[in-house]
Amino acid sequence: MNMPVYLDYNATTPIDPQVADAIEPYLREPLFGNPSSSHIYGQRAHDAVEKGRDQVASLLGAQHEEIIFTGCATEANNLAIRGVAAALCEHGRHIITSAIEHPSVTAPFRLLEKKGWEVTVLPVDEFGMVSPKSVAAAIRSDTVLVSIMHANNEVGTIQPLSAISEIIRPNGIVLHTDAAQSVGKIPVLVEKLGVDLLTLAGHKFYATKGVGALYVRKDTPVSPLLVGAGHERGLRPGTENVPAIVGLGEAARLASQGNGFDGVVLRMLRDKLHEHLQREIPGLCLNGHPDSRLPNTLNVSFPNVSGRELLEHAAQDVAASVGSACHEDGDGVSGVLGAMGLSQQQAQGAIRLSVGLPTTEMDIERAANALVSALCKCRLNTTINRKVTSNDHTIDNIIMMRGNDG
């Protein structure tokens, strides 16, 4: 089967061959041990976990002990948000987030709101960017947490976290960022960003699904969501997923060595795709910031067509999405695009095209041609449907006239 060009790398990435090779020995003897066991099998597994911790810490410019392994980014986001809320509920019950967060951030905020917390949801501009001034204006004496994503998963806009950190740090407020989309695509250094908590996901940068990590700055107050033994500094009890952690560490090592890290090739491919579509499709609109954007992400609105219908017509040649894979299916307007002020027609015509390290220039050419062809098919179907509807109305009118004459 001739598979379609995969342009949904923001949803998930394939496992890098070197990551797969690093994992494989830990699925077999004698490296299968429980890292909490004291014998040689456990010691080897423990050493593998700690090596992975070092590799992730190195990628983020963090300390070894500041990395907590989780089962996914959703778990890490919940641990960060709900954990800080539980730890600081006696100090204040006001928390701040933005209107364009991933569901794994918005859902914990909604849960806390139901429990009596006051939540401020900050707006974004037409590019999907949060203004540091709006953060400053929202801060109160009882604010304990601000959670703003690093880069948006739908349009790729990168948030001014360093500026936001400078505003809230003097107030002693904890700053969390969901960096699942940015880690591995652009440099992400916790000290430069000024964050106290940072979430990442293995399957977003060529490791496996089912593993994530939370950076927790030393002395940041976080209460565990689960209770059990003392794994992961007591913040995430449960036997560590050694093979997945090994893979996450290897993916972090590859990213830190420049495996697509500078984004030059990704940006070139993304822009080539955009230029082709712009050339062939008058009225195509870019969604997201033109410059401060992930190098692999292109979100565009096609004129007078449904993005979902467009992708259905192009499905044999292009695998992409209309938005986040973690949102429910439906034809409603994306919350992100709605927050950016797009009209319903623009939002419904939007698709997200995200390239990755395996993407080639031939892939881009094939995908662009397929999307242009799909748009023509959509317009042809619309024209035919209009003619059929018009003819039906004409026949109905004739029948009604004859009935009146009779």
N, C-alpha and C positions, 0 to 999 in steps of 0.2 A: 504494500500500500504506500502510495506517495503521500506522506504526512504533510499537513499544512505547516506553514512557517509559524513557529511559536513566537508570539510577541506579547507574552503575559508574564514576564519575569518579575513584575511587582507582586504577582500572586504567589509564585513559587519558582525556584530555580532547580535545575537538575543537579544531581550530586557530582561534584568534580571527581574525575578518576583518581586523583591523588588522595582525595578525602576517602573514597571507597577503599582504596588500598590500605590506608591507615586504620580504618575500622575493622577490616576483615579478620586480622589476628585475634581481636578481642571478642569474636563470636565463637572462638574455638579454644580448646585446651592449649597451653596451660594458663591462658590469660582471661578466663571467664569468671574469676573470683569476685567475691563481695569485698569492696574496698574498705569495709569496716572490720574485716577479719584480720587477725594478727599473724596468720601463717603466710607462707610465701605466695600462695595464690592471691590472698587479700592484699598483700604488700604490693604486688605487681599492678593490681587493679587500682590501688590507692595512688601509686606513683603516676599512672596514666591519667587519672583524674586531675592530679595536681599539675601535671605538665599541661593539660588542656587549660587549666585555670591560668597558668602563667602566660600561655599563648593569647588567650582572650584579653588578659590584663595588659599585655604588651601592645595589642592592637589599639586599645582605648587609652593608653598612657595612664593606666591605673595601677594600684598596688595589688599584689597577689590575693591578699585576704579580702579585698573589696569586691570580688566576683562571686556571685551566688548562682549556682546552676538551677534551672527550673525545667519544667516539661515543655514550655512554649512561651512565646511572648505574651500571650493572654494571661498566663499565670503570673509572669513577672510584673505586668501592669497592675494586676489585682493586688499582688503583694505590696507593690510600691504605694498605691493609692489608699487601699483599705488598711494596709499596715501602718502607714504614717497617721492616718485618721485615728486608728485605735490607740496609737502611742501618744498622740497629742490632743486627744479630745478634751482634756482638762485645761488646755491652754487656749483653745479657741475652736469654733465650729463653723468656720467659713473657709471655703476652698474655691479655687479658680481654675477654669479650663477654657478651651476654645471651641468654636462652633464646627470645626473640621476634623475632630479627633476620630480615631479608629473606634469601632464598637467596643473593643476590649478596654477602652478608656472611658467612653461615654457611659457604658453600662455600670461600672463601679460608682461613677458619680451619681447616676440616677438612684442607685441603691442607697447610697449615703444620704441623698436628699430625702428619700422616703423615711430614713431614720432620724430626720430632724436637722441634718446639716444644711447650711445655706450655701448654695452653689451659684457662682457667677460665671456665665458663659460669654466669653469675649467674641465680638464680631471679627470678621476679616475683611480686607479690602477686595477690590475686583480681581486681584492676583492670588487671593487665598492666603494673604500674609497678615499675621497679628501685629498690631502696632504696640511697641513697648510703652507708648504713652497710655494706651488703654489698660495695660497691666498696672501701671502706676496709679491710674485713676480708680482702679477696682480694689486696690489694697486697703484693708481695714486693720484695726488693732487686733482683731481676732482671727485674721487670716493665718493659716498654718501651712497651706500647700498650694503650689501652682504647678499644673501639669500641662505642658505645651509640647506637641510632637516636634521632632526635629525636621522631618521632611514629609510632606503629605503623600499618602499612598496613591491618590487618584491623579493629582495634577503635578506632583513633584516639587511644589514650592518649598523652599528651605526657610525655616523660621529664624529670626534674629535672636537666638537664645543667649548669646553673650551679652547683648544689650539688656535683655530681660533680666538676666542674672545680676547685672550691675545695679538694677533697680531694687530687686527684692532682697539681695543678700544683706544689706545693712539692717533690714527689718527682721532678720533671723527666720525667714520663711523658707521652707524646703522646696526645692525645684526639681521636678521629675520631667524627663522627656522620653517619649517613645521613639527610639531611633531604629526601629526594625527595618525601615525602608532605606535608611542612609548608610548604616554600617556595611562596609564592603564596597560601596559605590563612591563615596567621598571620604576624606579624612574625618574621623570622629574622635576627638580628644577631649576627655572629660574636664581637664583643667582649663582648656581654652574655652569650652562652652560654659563652664562655671556651674555645672549641674551637680546635684547631690545624689540623684538616682537616674539610671539610664537603662532602658530595656533594649534587648536585641533578640533576633530570631535566627536560628541556624539555617532554616530552609529558604531564607531570603538572600543568602550569599553562599550557596553551593555546598552547604552541609545538609544533614537529614532533617526531615520533619520530626517533631516530637522532642525538640531540645531548644532551650533558650537560656538567657542569662540576665541577671539584674546586677548592675553596678550599684553598690551601696557605699557611698563615701563614709569614711571612718567617723563614728560618733553620730551618724544620722539616725534618729529615732524611728525604728520600724518594729512593729509587733508581728509575730508569725500568724498566718491564717490557719495553719494546720499544727496539730500537736503530735508529738511522737518522740523519737530519739533526737540526738543533737546534731544531725547532719547539717551541713552548710551553715555553720555558725548558729544553729538552732532556728534559722529562719525558714528552712525548707526541709522538714523531716522526710525521710524515705530513702531507700537505697538508690544511690546514683546510677543513672543510665550510662554505664561506662563506655560502650561502643559509640553512642551518640555524642558524648562529651569529647571523646577522642576525635571524632569527626569535626565537631565544632572548633576544637583547638587547631586542627590542621587547616580548616577553612580560614580561621583567623590568621594563621601563619602565612598562608598564601596571599591573603588580602594585604597584610602588612608588608609583603615583599613586592607589592605592585601588581598583583593579579587583577588588572582592570581598575586599579585604585585611582589612577590619575584621571580616568574617565575620558581620555582623549578619543579613543576608538569608539567608545559608546556614544559620545556626543556627536562624532562624525556620522555614525550610522543613523542616529536619531534625526539629525538635521537633514541628512540626505533623504530620508523618508518624508519629512515635513516639506522639503522643497519640491519633491515630486508631486505630492498631493496638492500643494498650493498652485503649482503650475497647471494642473489639470482641472482643479475644482475652484472656480470663482466663489467667493463668499465663505471659504473655509476659515474657521476662527480658532485661534490658539487659546486654550484655557490653562491658566497658571502663569507664573512669573516668566517673562522672556529670558531672563538671565539667571536669577537666583533660583535655580531649579535643578533637580537631579539630572545628571548627564544622560540617563537612559530613558527618561520619561517624556512621552508626547501625548497630551490629551487635547483632542481637537473636536470641534462641533461641525458636522456636515450639514449643509443647508437643506431645509425642507425634507428631512427624512428621519426615521427612527434609527438610532444607533444599533439597537437590538436587531432590527430588520436587516440593516446593512450587513452586520456580521453573519447573520443567517445565510444571506446570499453569497458571502465570501468564505463560508466555512470550509470549503474544500481546499482553500489556499492559505487562509489566515486563521490562527487561533489567538484571539484577543478578548477583551472584555469591555463592558460599558462602565465599569467602576470596580469597586473593591469586591474581591471574591467572598469576603466575610459579611457583605450585606445581603439581605434577602432579595430573591429574584422579583422582578416586577418592572412595570413601565413607569413608575413614579420618578420624579426628579431626584437626582442624587443630592443628599444633604449637603455635601461639600460644594457642589455647583450652585445649589440654592443659596448657600451662605455667601457665595461670591457674587450673587446678584444676577446670575444668568436667567434669561427668560425660560419659560417651560419648554418652548420650541428648541432653544439652543441646548438646554440640558438634555432633552430627549434625543437630540442628534449627536451627543458626545460619545466618543469611544476612547479608551485608554490603550495606547500602544507602547509597550515597554520592551526595549531590547536588552540583550545579555551578552556575556562573553562568547557563547557559541554562534551568535548571529553573524551572518556574512553579508557582503554587498549584494550578492545574488538573491539572498533572502529578502532584502529590502526592496529590490526591483520587482520580484515576484509579488510581494505583499502589496506594494503600491499599485501595481497594475490590477491586481485582484480587487482592491478596494474601489478603484475608479470604475471598474467594470460592474461591481456590485451596486454602486450608486446609480449607474445607468439603468440597471434592471429594476431597481426600486422606483425610479422615476417613470419607467415604462409601465410598470404595474399600476402606479398611481393614475397615469393617463388613461389606461384601459378601464380601470375601475370607475373613473369619472365619466367616461363615455357610456359605460354600461348603465350607470346610475341615471345619467341624462336620458338615455333611451327608454329606460323603465318609466321615468316620469312622463315622457312623451306618450307612451302607450297608455299609461294610466289616465292621462288627460283626455285622450281620444275616447277611451271607454266611458269616462264620465260624461263627455259631451254627447256621445251616442245615447247614453242612458237618459240624459236630460231630454234629448229629442224624442225618444221613444214614448 
